[in-house]
Amino acid sequence: MRARMQSPTPLPAPRSWLLINPSALGGGLVREWSGAGSRFYLQHLWMPLAIFAGLAWLLMGLHGDFWLADRLYAMEGHAWSLQTGYVTQDLLHASGRQVSKDLWFTLALMVGISLLAPQAKQWRRPLLYLLLATALSTAAVGLLKRWTNMDCPWDLLRYGGDKAYYGLFMHRPSILGHAMCFPAGHASAGYAWVALYFFFLATRPRWRWWGLGFALGLGAVFGLAQQLRGAHFLSHDVWTLMICWLIALALYLMMLGPGRKGRSTEAAS
């Protein structure tokens, strides 16, 4: 009697939520955005730049920074009494910075796993994008702090310090020493994660607003804590957010944008 050949037992399918839709690879179902005047660039480049320019002019050109800082300073009893507070200094500054570092190292571990595990191949490029975008954003802000040579509010005569105010495009005398308070370094530990918006745009488009909300919320909390301590003006945070957004956008276009692997099947709306 001829033996019946048994068909091999099929391997269990990977969980669907771990997969990026294969039809999206290369941007198959996505309407291609072309040219600097397209809808994508309007929403993700020109509109953010216009909002940033307006806020920068309001805060730095029309002295909105002073208006807000004056009120925070007065609220604290005409002294930066929260400069060494537990919540502002220990919890939101020191511990918050460590949490952001831990998130980045966890992400680096995930990138390593995706390089070793064939099942995670689709996630390599998006995860590597997120790793690079967050690292480059914080690094760029840190380098700019060394170059811009601007004082913190707590250094200024207006707020109990010993230095006159010099704006971003004003010559600051070298006798005052070098200052490194602009843009906001600590806020970059939160705003760098705006790259989550583009990460999810390429992998889980419906989650992109959650990613953006997380980054904006984290950056705003870190930034407010530093303003309450007298370490930064609000404009410092606005510049940091714009720097992080532009780096995330540029890297997205290079690594995950139209014609790249990992492109989402949904257009931004």
C-alpha positions as CSV (number, residue, x, y, z in Angstrom):
1,M,0.0,0.0,0.0
2,R,1.5,3.3,-1.1
3,A,2.3,5.5,1.9
4,R,0.6,8.8,2.0
5,M,2.9,11.7,2.0
6,Q,2.1,14.2,4.7
7,S,2.3,17.8,3.9
8,P,4.6,19.8,6.2
9,T,2.9,21.7,9.1
10,P,2.7,25.3,8.1
11,L,4.6,27.7,10.3
12,P,2.4,30.1,12.3
13,A,2.0,33.5,10.7
14,P,3.7,36.4,12.5
15,R,1.4,38.7,14.3
16,S,-0.1,41.2,11.9
17,W,0.5,44.2,14.1
18,L,4.3,43.5,13.8
19,L,4.2,43.8,10.0
20,I,4.4,46.8,7.8
21,N,2.0,46.4,4.8
22,P,4.1,45.0,2.0
23,S,2.1,46.9,-0.6
24,A,3.4,50.1,1.0
25,L,7.0,49.3,0.3
26,G,8.4,51.7,-2.3
27,G,5.2,53.8,-2.0
28,G,3.0,51.7,-4.2
29,L,-0.4,53.0,-3.2
30,V,0.8,56.4,-2.0
31,R,0.1,59.5,-4.1
32,E,3.6,60.7,-4.8
33,W,4.4,64.2,-3.6
34,S,6.6,66.1,-6.0
35,G,8.1,69.6,-5.8
36,A,8.6,72.0,-3.0
37,G,5.1,73.4,-3.5
38,S,3.2,70.1,-3.0
39,R,0.7,69.5,-0.3
40,F,3.2,67.4,1.8
41,Y,5.7,70.3,1.8
42,L,3.0,72.8,2.5
43,Q,1.9,70.9,5.6
44,H,5.2,69.7,6.9
45,L,7.7,72.4,5.9
46,W,6.2,75.8,4.8
47,M,3.4,75.9,7.4
48,P,5.7,75.0,10.4
49,L,8.2,77.5,9.2
50,A,5.6,80.2,8.9
51,I,4.3,79.5,12.5
52,F,7.9,79.4,13.8
53,A,8.8,82.7,12.1
54,G,5.7,84.4,13.7
55,L,6.4,83.0,17.1
56,A,10.1,84.0,16.9
57,W,9.2,87.5,15.9
58,L,6.6,87.8,18.7
59,L,9.0,86.4,21.4
60,M,12.3,87.9,20.3
61,G,11.4,90.8,18.1
62,L,8.5,92.1,20.2
63,H,10.0,91.0,23.5
64,G,7.4,88.5,24.3
65,D,10.1,86.5,26.1
66,F,10.6,89.3,28.6
67,W,6.8,89.7,29.1
68,L,6.5,86.0,30.1
69,A,9.7,85.8,32.1
70,D,8.8,88.9,34.0
71,R,5.6,87.3,35.2
72,L,7.3,84.0,36.1
73,Y,10.0,85.8,38.0
74,A,7.4,87.9,39.9
75,M,5.3,84.8,40.6
76,E,8.3,83.2,42.3
77,G,8.9,86.3,44.5
78,H,11.3,88.2,42.3
79,A,13.8,85.4,42.5
80,W,14.2,82.1,40.7
81,S,13.1,80.2,43.7
82,L,12.3,77.0,41.7
83,Q,15.9,76.9,40.3
84,T,16.8,74.1,42.8
85,G,13.3,72.8,43.5
86,Y,12.7,69.0,43.7
87,V,10.1,68.9,40.9
88,T,11.9,71.3,38.5
89,Q,15.5,70.4,39.2
90,D,15.6,66.8,40.4
91,L,12.5,65.3,38.8
92,L,12.0,67.1,35.5
93,H,15.5,68.2,34.8
94,A,17.9,65.5,36.1
95,S,15.5,62.5,36.0
96,G,13.8,63.6,32.9
97,R,17.0,63.8,31.0
98,Q,17.9,60.3,32.2
99,V,14.5,58.9,31.1
100,S,15.1,60.3,27.6
101,K,18.5,58.7,27.4
102,D,17.1,55.4,28.6
103,L,14.5,55.6,25.8
104,W,17.2,56.2,23.2
105,F,19.3,53.3,24.4
106,T,16.2,51.0,24.4
107,L,15.7,52.2,20.8
108,A,19.3,51.3,19.9
109,L,18.7,47.9,21.4
110,M,15.6,47.5,19.2
111,V,17.7,48.5,16.1
112,G,20.3,45.8,17.0
113,I,17.5,43.2,17.3
114,S,16.1,44.2,14.0
115,L,19.5,43.7,12.4
116,L,19.8,40.2,13.8
117,A,16.2,38.9,13.5
118,P,15.0,38.2,9.9
119,Q,11.4,38.5,11.1
120,A,12.1,42.2,12.0
121,K,13.7,43.1,8.7
122,Q,10.9,45.5,7.7
123,W,11.5,47.5,10.8
124,R,15.2,48.1,10.3
125,R,15.0,51.2,8.3
126,P,12.2,52.9,10.3
127,L,13.9,52.1,13.6
128,L,17.3,53.3,12.3
129,Y,15.6,56.5,11.1
130,L,14.2,57.1,14.6
131,L,17.5,56.4,16.2
132,L,19.4,58.8,13.9
133,A,16.8,61.5,14.0
134,T,16.7,61.7,17.8
135,A,20.4,61.6,18.1
136,L,21.1,64.2,15.4
137,S,18.5,66.6,16.9
138,T,19.9,66.6,20.4
139,A,23.5,66.9,19.0
140,A,22.6,69.8,16.7
141,V,21.0,71.7,19.6
142,G,24.0,71.0,21.7
143,L,26.4,72.3,19.0
144,L,24.3,75.4,18.5
145,K,24.4,76.2,22.2
146,R,28.2,76.4,22.0
147,W,28.1,78.7,19.0
148,T,25.3,81.2,19.8
149,N,26.8,82.7,22.9
150,M,23.6,83.8,24.7
151,D,22.9,84.1,28.4
152,C,20.3,82.4,30.5
153,P,17.6,84.6,32.1
154,W,19.1,83.9,35.5
155,D,22.3,85.6,34.3
156,L,20.7,88.9,33.4
157,L,20.6,92.1,35.4
158,R,16.8,92.2,34.8
159,Y,16.4,88.9,36.8
160,G,19.0,89.3,39.6
161,G,22.1,88.4,37.5
162,D,25.1,90.5,36.6
163,K,25.0,90.7,32.8
164,A,23.2,92.9,30.3
165,Y,21.0,91.3,27.6
166,Y,22.4,90.7,24.2
167,G,20.1,89.2,21.5
168,L,20.8,86.5,19.1
169,F,22.1,88.8,16.3
170,M,23.8,91.3,18.6
171,H,27.6,91.4,19.3
172,R,28.3,90.2,22.9
173,P,31.5,91.5,24.3
174,S,34.1,88.8,24.9
175,I,34.9,90.2,28.4
176,L,31.6,88.7,29.5
177,G,32.8,85.2,28.9
178,H,31.2,82.5,26.8
179,A,27.5,81.6,27.4
180,M,25.7,78.5,26.3
181,C,22.0,79.0,26.9
182,F,20.4,79.1,23.5
183,P,18.7,77.1,22.1
184,A,17.1,75.0,24.9
185,G,19.2,71.8,25.4
186,H,17.0,70.1,27.9
187,A,13.8,70.6,25.9
188,S,15.5,68.9,23.0
189,A,15.4,65.7,25.0
190,G,11.6,65.8,24.5
191,Y,11.3,67.6,21.2
192,A,13.7,65.2,19.5
193,W,11.0,62.6,19.6
194,V,8.9,64.6,17.0
195,A,10.6,62.0,14.7
196,L,7.9,59.6,16.0
197,Y,5.4,61.4,13.8
198,F,7.4,60.5,10.7
199,F,8.3,57.0,12.1
200,F,4.6,56.2,12.4
201,L,3.7,57.9,9.1
202,A,5.9,55.3,7.5
203,T,4.7,52.3,9.6
204,R,1.4,53.0,11.4
205,P,0.0,56.2,9.9
206,R,-3.0,56.4,12.3
207,W,-0.6,56.5,15.2
208,R,1.4,59.5,13.9
209,W,-0.6,62.1,15.9
210,W,0.0,60.1,19.1
211,G,3.7,60.1,18.5
212,L,3.7,63.9,17.8
213,G,1.6,64.6,20.9
214,F,4.0,62.6,23.0
215,A,7.0,64.5,21.8
216,L,5.3,67.9,22.1
217,G,4.0,67.2,25.5
218,L,7.4,65.9,26.8
219,G,9.3,68.8,25.3
220,A,6.8,71.3,26.6
221,V,7.0,69.9,30.2
222,F,10.8,69.9,30.0
223,G,10.8,73.4,28.6
224,L,8.4,74.8,31.1
225,A,10.5,73.4,34.0
226,Q,13.6,75.2,32.7
227,Q,11.7,78.4,32.2
228,L,10.5,78.2,35.8
229,R,14.1,77.7,36.9
230,G,15.2,80.8,34.9
231,A,17.3,78.7,32.6
232,H,15.6,79.6,29.3
233,F,13.2,82.0,27.6
234,L,10.2,80.5,25.7
235,S,11.8,81.4,22.4
236,H,14.7,79.0,23.2
237,D,12.2,76.2,23.2
238,V,10.5,77.3,20.0
239,W,13.9,77.3,18.2
240,T,14.7,73.9,19.6
241,L,11.4,72.5,18.4
242,M,11.9,73.9,14.9
243,I,15.4,72.4,14.7
244,C,14.2,69.0,15.8
245,W,11.3,69.1,13.3
246,L,13.5,70.1,10.4
247,I,16.0,67.4,11.1
248,A,13.3,64.8,11.5
249,L,11.7,65.9,8.2
250,A,14.9,66.0,6.2
251,L,15.9,62.5,7.5
252,Y,12.5,61.2,6.7
253,L,12.7,62.4,3.1
254,M,16.1,60.7,2.8
255,M,15.2,57.4,4.5
256,L,11.5,56.8,4.5
257,G,9.9,59.3,2.0
258,P,8.4,58.7,-1.4
259,G,10.1,55.9,-3.3
260,R,11.8,54.6,-0.1
261,K,11.1,51.4,1.7
262,G,8.8,51.5,4.6
263,R,6.5,54.1,3.0
264,S,3.0,54.2,4.3
265,T,-0.1,53.4,2.3
266,E,-1.8,56.5,3.7
267,A,-1.0,60.1,2.7
268,A,-0.7,62.7,5.4
269,S,-3.9,64.6,6.0
